[in-house]
Amino acid sequence: MTFKRLSLATVGAALIAAPAFAGSVAPAPADPVIAPAPVASPGIDWTGAYGGLSLGYADVSTSGAASLSGDGMIGGLSLGYDYDLGNIVLGAGIDYDISDIDVGGADTLESVARLKLRAGYEMGRGLLYATGGAAQASLANLGEDTGYFAGIGYEHMLTDKVSIGGEVLYHAFDDFNGSGIDVEATTAAAKVNFRF
């Protein structure tokens, strides 16, 4: 009888004391989770040579000794080389466009050649850039003259080798070939380039 009472007393004491030894009912704080640093996706490497095609629209006007205007299709070829400096891309190239734009019934714009420089800012697979340089225009009656051009463009890489884009350029030829006529032209063109 004494043994039974002692056993019951021991079991009862253990049951009463168990919660005191079990610790708090609140869960233990979790270890902090450290998220891995985001991995930046590699940008496009624009370094290298390219060749391309363009097709667009030109608006031509004259002032000075004659005030004429005309517009029409223009398109051609381009070659260039870009150098990727990180977010900044620098490049140089040449364009040659042909057209048959009637300028007020008095002359016809036959071609425009450009020696160009460009500087751009890389945005993922895209390149927003400014461009400018020397331009040479050929008119059927007035001949050829050299002027300048400036503009902006955007190029987007579809693959590592093919890009598409667009470009808007303003051209100015003062006193075209000594004629006393100033010629201006604005072009907007879609472009596709192949890199090699």
C-alpha positions in Angstrom: 0.0 0.0 0.0 2.8 2.3 0.8 4.5 1.5 -2.5 1.3 2.2 -4.5 0.9 5.6 -2.7 4.5 6.5 -3.3 4.2 5.5 -7.0 1.0 7.5 -7.5 2.5 10.5 -5.7 5.6 10.3 -7.9 3.6 10.1 -11.1 1.3 13.0 -10.0 4.3 15.1 -9.2 5.9 14.4 -12.5 2.7 15.3 -14.4 2.4 18.6 -12.5 6.0 19.5 -13.0 6.2 18.4 -16.7 4.9 21.7 -18.1 7.5 23.6 -16.0 10.3 21.7 -17.6 8.9 21.7 -21.1 9.6 25.4 -21.7 7.5 28.1 -23.2 4.5 27.2 -25.3 5.6 29.9 -27.8 7.6 28.5 -30.7 11.3 29.1 -30.8 12.3 32.0 -33.1 13.3 30.9 -36.6 16.8 31.5 -37.9 16.8 34.5 -40.3 16.6 33.5 -43.9 19.1 35.3 -46.2 17.9 35.5 -49.7 20.5 34.9 -52.4 21.8 38.1 -54.2 20.0 38.6 -57.6 22.1 37.5 -60.5 22.3 40.2 -63.2 21.5 38.8 -66.6 24.4 39.3 -68.9 24.0 42.2 -71.3 24.5 42.1 -75.1 28.1 42.6 -76.3 27.8 45.1 -79.1 31.5 45.0 -80.0 32.0 44.0 -83.6 31.3 44.7 -87.3 27.9 44.8 -88.9 26.2 45.3 -92.2 22.6 46.2 -92.9 19.7 47.4 -95.0 17.4 50.3 -94.5 14.1 51.5 -96.0 12.3 54.7 -95.2 10.9 58.0 -96.1 12.6 61.4 -96.9 11.2 64.9 -96.9 13.4 67.3 -99.0 13.1 71.1 -99.1 15.1 74.0 -100.5 15.4 77.6 -99.6 17.5 80.6 -100.8 17.5 81.1 -104.5 14.7 78.6 -104.9 12.0 77.3 -102.6 11.0 73.8 -103.5 10.0 70.6 -101.7 9.4 66.9 -102.3 9.2 63.6 -100.5 9.4 59.9 -101.2 11.0 56.6 -100.5 14.7 56.2 -99.7 16.7 53.1 -98.8 20.1 51.5 -98.9 23.1 49.8 -97.3 25.2 50.4 -94.2 28.4 49.1 -92.8 29.9 49.8 -89.3 31.8 48.8 -86.2 30.7 49.2 -82.6 32.7 49.1 -79.4 31.0 48.1 -76.2 32.3 49.9 -73.1 29.7 48.5 -70.6 26.6 50.6 -70.6 28.0 52.9 -73.3 28.5 51.9 -76.9 30.6 53.9 -79.4 30.6 53.3 -83.1 31.5 54.5 -86.6 30.0 53.6 -90.0 29.0 54.5 -93.5 25.6 54.6 -95.1 24.6 54.8 -98.8 21.0 55.5 -99.7 19.4 55.8 -103.1 16.2 57.6 -104.0 14.3 59.2 -106.8 12.6 62.0 -105.1 11.2 64.8 -107.3 12.0 68.2 -105.7 9.3 70.6 -106.9 9.6 69.5 -110.5 13.0 71.2 -110.8 15.4 68.6 -109.6 15.6 65.0 -108.2 17.4 63.7 -105.1 19.3 60.6 -106.3 21.4 59.5 -103.4 22.7 60.4 -99.9 26.0 59.0 -98.5 27.0 59.4 -94.8 30.2 59.0 -92.8 28.8 58.6 -89.3 29.7 58.4 -85.6 27.3 57.2 -82.9 27.2 57.0 -79.1 24.6 55.0 -77.4 23.3 53.8 -74.0 22.6 50.1 -73.6 19.2 49.1 -72.2 19.1 45.3 -71.9 18.9 44.1 -75.5 18.3 47.6 -76.8 20.6 50.5 -77.7 19.3 54.1 -77.7 21.8 56.3 -79.5 22.6 59.7 -81.0 24.5 60.0 -84.3 26.0 62.6 -86.6 28.7 63.3 -89.2 29.3 64.3 -92.8 26.8 63.7 -95.6 27.0 64.0 -99.3 23.9 64.4 -101.5 23.5 64.0 -105.2 20.9 65.9 -107.1 20.3 65.3 -110.8 20.7 68.9 -111.9 22.6 70.6 -109.1 25.3 67.9 -108.8 26.9 66.8 -105.6 27.6 68.7 -102.3 28.8 67.9 -98.8 27.0 68.9 -95.7 26.2 67.4 -92.3 23.6 65.4 -90.5 22.5 64.6 -86.9 19.8 62.4 -85.5 18.7 59.7 -83.1 18.0 56.0 -83.3 17.2 52.8 -81.5 18.5 49.3 -82.2 17.2 46.1 -80.7 19.0 42.7 -80.7 16.7 39.9 -81.8 19.5 37.3 -81.7 23.3 37.7 -81.1 23.7 38.3 -84.8 20.5 40.1 -86.0 19.1 43.4 -84.9 16.3 45.7 -86.0 15.8 49.4 -85.4 14.8 52.8 -86.6 16.6 56.1 -87.2 15.5 59.7 -87.8 18.1 62.0 -89.3 18.2 65.7 -90.2 20.5 66.7 -93.1 21.7 70.2 -94.2 23.6 71.3 -97.3 24.2 75.1 -97.3 24.7 76.8 -100.7 24.4 73.5 -102.5 27.3 73.2 -105.0 27.6 77.0 -105.1 24.1 77.4 -106.5 22.8 79.8 -103.7 20.2 77.1 -102.8 20.2 75.6 -99.3 18.9 72.0 -99.2 17.5 70.3 -96.2 16.3 66.7 -95.8 14.7 64.7 -93.0 14.7 60.9 -93.2 13.0 58.3 -91.1 14.0 54.7 -91.8 13.6 51.2 -90.5 16.8 49.2 -90.3 18.0 45.6 -90.0 21.6 44.8 -89.2 23.6 41.5 -89.4 26.6 41.2 -87.1 29.7 39.3 -87.9 
